[in-house]
Amino acid sequence: MNKVIKFIKSSRIELDKVIFPTKIQIKQAFIAVVIVVAVIAAYLALVDLLMSEVVSASLEG
């Protein structure tokens, strides 16, 4: 039981050292992630479109 109490006390001390992000930081990170995902999705869609055009053109010819 002593080990459990010591673990809980140590955990509380460590938790006090944690710096949690503010709402503004979370919002900025969320916006950055959405933008990066949108750019990568658009790039992959463009590559997919080009590759499908190349493949369909080579099959027709």
N, CA, C and O atoms as a DFTB+ gen file, in Angstrom:
244 C
 N C O
     1  1       0.826      -1.198       0.000
     2  2       0.000       0.000       0.000
     3  2       0.867       1.258       0.000
     4  3       0.484       2.290      -0.551
     5  1       2.025       1.157       0.617
     6  2       2.951       2.288       0.659
     7  2       3.409       2.686      -0.734
     8  3       3.559       3.869      -1.040
     9  1       3.629       1.684      -1.570
    10  2       4.091       1.962      -2.938
    11  2       3.031       2.707      -3.737
    12  3       3.350       3.588      -4.536
    13  1       1.779       2.352      -3.520
    14  2       0.680       2.992      -4.237
    15  2       0.581       4.463      -3.834
    16  3       0.434       5.333      -4.691
    17  1       0.660       4.734      -2.564
    18  2       0.591       6.115      -2.082
    19  2       1.772       6.919      -2.610
    20  3       1.615       8.064      -3.034
    21  1       2.946       6.318      -2.580
    22  2       4.143       7.003      -3.095
    23  2       3.998       7.279      -4.595
    24  3       4.384       8.345      -5.074
    25  1       3.439       6.311      -5.333
    26  2       3.230       6.497      -6.764
    27  2       2.259       7.644      -7.036
    28  3       2.496       8.462      -7.925
    29  1       1.175       7.703      -6.278
    30  2       0.177       8.760      -6.476
    31  2       0.777      10.126      -6.162
    32  3       0.539      11.090      -6.890
    33  1       1.549      10.213      -5.088
    34  2       2.188      11.485      -4.746
    35  2       3.169      11.915      -5.827
    36  3       3.210      13.088      -6.198
    37  1       3.955      10.976      -6.330
    38  2       4.910      11.285      -7.401
    39  2       4.186      11.709      -8.672
    40  3       4.633      12.610      -9.381
    41  1       3.074      11.056      -8.951
    42  2       2.298      11.403     -10.141
    43  2       1.746      12.815     -10.045
    44  3       1.755      13.554     -11.029
    45  1       1.270      13.192      -8.874
    46  2       0.758      14.554      -8.681
    47  2       1.863      15.587      -8.871
    48  3       1.645      16.629      -9.490
    49  1       3.036      15.301      -8.344
    50  2       4.162      16.231      -8.493
    51  2       4.515      16.399      -9.965
    52  3       4.749      17.515     -10.429
    53  1       4.553      15.302     -10.690
    54  2       4.874      15.366     -12.117
    55  2       3.768      16.074     -12.902
    56  3       4.053      16.819     -13.839
    57  1       2.538      15.850     -12.529
    58  2       1.412      16.482     -13.220
    59  2       1.422      17.993     -13.024
    60  3       0.982      18.738     -13.899
    61  1       1.916      18.440     -11.890
    62  2       2.030      19.884     -11.659
    63  2       3.066      20.533     -12.575
    64  3       3.013      21.741     -12.807
    65  1       3.996      19.755     -13.092
    66  2       5.040      20.279     -13.976
    67  2       4.570      20.410     -15.426
    68  3       5.216      21.079     -16.233
    69  1       3.457      19.778     -15.751
    70  2       2.957      19.770     -17.121
    71  2       2.397      21.144     -17.479
    72  3       1.675      21.756     -16.691
    73  1       2.738      21.617     -18.674
    74  2       2.205      22.874     -19.173
    75  2       1.183      22.535     -20.258
    76  3       1.540      22.059     -21.336
    77  1      -0.067      22.783     -19.963
    78  2      -1.124      22.474     -20.912
    79  2      -1.289      23.630     -21.897
    80  3      -1.149      24.793     -21.519
    81  1      -1.589      23.311     -23.168
    82  2      -1.756      24.387     -24.155
    83  2      -3.012      25.216     -23.878
    84  3      -3.994      24.733     -23.313
    85  1      -2.943      26.469     -24.292
    86  2      -4.099      27.349     -24.135
    87  2      -5.107      27.076     -25.255
    88  3      -4.808      26.352     -26.205
    89  1      -6.294      27.657     -25.135
    90  2      -7.316      27.474     -26.170
    91  2      -6.836      28.047     -27.497
    92  3      -7.118      27.486     -28.556
    93  1      -6.118      29.156     -27.445
    94  2      -5.614      29.775     -28.675
    95  2      -4.596      28.856     -29.353
    96  3      -4.622      28.698     -30.573
    97  1      -3.705      28.254     -28.571
    98  2      -2.709      27.347     -29.146
    99  2      -3.376      26.118     -29.762
   100  3      -2.967      25.650     -30.824
   101  1      -4.395      25.606     -29.097
   102  2      -5.115      24.446     -29.633
   103  2      -5.807      24.817     -30.937
   104  3      -5.780      24.047     -31.897
   105  1      -6.427      25.992     -30.976
   106  2      -7.115      26.443     -32.183
   107  2      -6.139      26.625     -33.333
   108  3      -6.429      26.229     -34.462
   109  1      -4.978      27.222     -33.057
   110  2      -3.971      27.427     -34.098
   111  2      -3.443      26.093     -34.629
   112  3      -3.256      25.932     -35.835
   113  1      -3.207      25.150     -33.735
   114  2      -2.725      23.837     -34.160
   115  2      -3.780      23.116     -34.999
   116  3      -3.449      22.474     -35.996
   117  1      -5.032      23.221     -34.604
   118  2      -6.125      22.597     -35.351
   119  2      -6.215      23.171     -36.759
   120  3      -6.347      22.426     -37.729
   121  1      -6.143      24.489     -36.871
   122  2      -6.215      25.136     -38.182
   123  2      -5.034      24.720     -39.050
   124  3      -5.196      24.471     -40.245
   125  1      -3.848      24.645     -38.453
   126  2      -2.664      24.230     -39.208
   127  2      -2.820      22.803     -39.724
   128  3      -2.473      22.515     -40.870
   129  1      -3.331      21.926     -38.901
   130  2      -3.528      20.532     -39.312
   131  2      -4.553      20.436     -40.435
   132  3      -4.347      19.694     -41.396
   133  1      -5.651      21.174     -40.328
   134  2      -6.694      21.143     -41.362
   135  2      -6.131      21.650     -42.689
   136  3      -6.416      21.079     -43.741
   137  1      -5.340      22.710     -42.646
   138  2      -4.759      23.256     -43.878
   139  2      -3.790      22.265     -44.509
   140  3      -3.829      22.043     -45.720
   141  1      -2.929      21.671     -43.703
   142  2      -1.959      20.706     -44.239
   143  2      -2.677      19.500     -44.839
   144  3      -2.307      19.035     -45.917
   145  1      -3.688      18.996     -44.159
   146  2      -4.439      17.847     -44.673
   147  2      -5.145      18.207     -45.976
   148  3      -5.170      17.398     -46.903
   149  1      -5.714      19.397     -46.063
   150  2      -6.400      19.825     -47.281
   151  2      -5.419      19.950     -48.450
   152  3      -5.733      19.544     -49.569
   153  1      -4.238      20.506     -48.195
   154  2      -3.235      20.654     -49.259
   155  2      -2.768      19.280     -49.740
   156  3      -2.660      19.047     -50.944
   157  1      -2.497      18.385     -48.816
   158  2      -2.047      17.041     -49.211
   159  2      -3.155      16.301     -49.957
   160  3      -2.877      15.607     -50.936
   161  1      -4.399      16.436     -49.514
   162  2      -5.522      15.784     -50.198
   163  2      -5.681      16.322     -51.611
   164  3      -5.923      15.555     -52.543
   165  1      -5.546      17.639     -51.780
   166  2      -5.651      18.231     -53.120
   167  2      -4.516      17.742     -54.009
   168  3      -4.736      17.437     -55.182
   169  1      -3.311      17.664     -53.468
   170  2      -2.164      17.180     -54.239
   171  2      -2.382      15.727     -54.675
   172  3      -2.155      15.383     -55.835
   173  1      -2.821      14.882     -53.745
   174  2      -3.053      13.475     -54.089
   175  2      -4.191      13.318     -55.090
   176  3      -4.133      12.450     -55.960
   177  1      -5.216      14.142     -54.976
   178  2      -6.315      14.096     -55.935
   179  2      -5.823      14.477     -57.328
   180  3      -6.216      13.862     -58.319
   181  1      -4.964      15.490     -57.403
   182  2      -4.411      15.909     -58.684
   183  2      -3.528      14.821     -59.292
   184  3      -3.611      14.542     -60.488
   185  1      -2.694      14.217     -58.473
   186  2      -1.839      13.122     -58.964
   187  2      -2.702      11.958     -59.435
   188  3      -2.427      11.366     -60.479
   189  1      -3.734      11.629     -58.683
   190  2      -4.629      10.538     -59.067
   191  2      -5.320      10.840     -60.391
   192  3      -5.436       9.964     -61.248
   193  1      -5.775      12.069     -60.559
   194  2      -6.433      12.469     -61.800
   195  2      -5.468      12.349     -62.986
   196  3      -5.818      11.811     -64.036
   197  1      -4.259      12.857     -62.796
   198  2      -3.272      12.785     -63.884
   199  2      -2.906      11.345     -64.224
   200  3      -2.802      10.985     -65.397
   201  1      -2.715      10.536     -63.208
   202  2      -2.345       9.134     -63.459
   203  2      -3.482       8.387     -64.146
   204  3      -3.236       7.577     -65.040
   205  1      -4.719       8.646     -63.743
   206  2      -5.844       7.957     -64.387
   207  2      -5.987       8.399     -65.841
   208  3      -6.350       7.596     -66.701
   209  1      -5.703       9.671     -66.120
   210  2      -5.735      10.149     -67.511
   211  2      -4.655       9.470     -68.339
   212  3      -4.900       9.076     -69.479
   213  1      -3.470       9.331     -67.776
   214  2      -2.367       8.681     -68.495
   215  2      -2.693       7.219     -68.753
   216  3      -2.458       6.718     -69.852
   217  1      -3.222       6.539     -67.769
   218  2      -3.536       5.114     -67.927
   219  2      -4.672       4.937     -68.922
   220  3      -4.595       4.056     -69.778
   221  1      -5.710       5.735     -68.838
   222  2      -6.829       5.582     -69.763
   223  2      -6.424       5.982     -71.189
   224  3      -6.940       5.410     -72.150
   225  1      -5.522       6.939     -71.344
   226  2      -5.050       7.308     -72.672
   227  2      -4.198       6.200     -73.281
   228  3      -4.249       5.966     -74.489
   229  1      -3.410       5.515     -72.442
   230  2      -2.560       4.448     -72.968
   231  2      -3.386       3.207     -73.298
   232  3      -3.009       2.444     -74.187
   233  1      -4.491       2.990     -72.609
   234  2      -5.346       1.850     -72.914
   235  2      -6.154       2.083     -74.188
   236  3      -6.459       1.126     -74.900
   237  1      -6.504       3.317     -74.487
   238  2      -7.295       3.622     -75.667
   239  2      -6.448       3.580     -76.943
   240  3      -6.936       3.233     -78.019
   241  1      -5.181       3.939     -76.801
   242  2      -4.320       4.072     -77.967
   243  2      -3.744       2.839     -78.495
   244  3      -3.006       2.874     -79.480
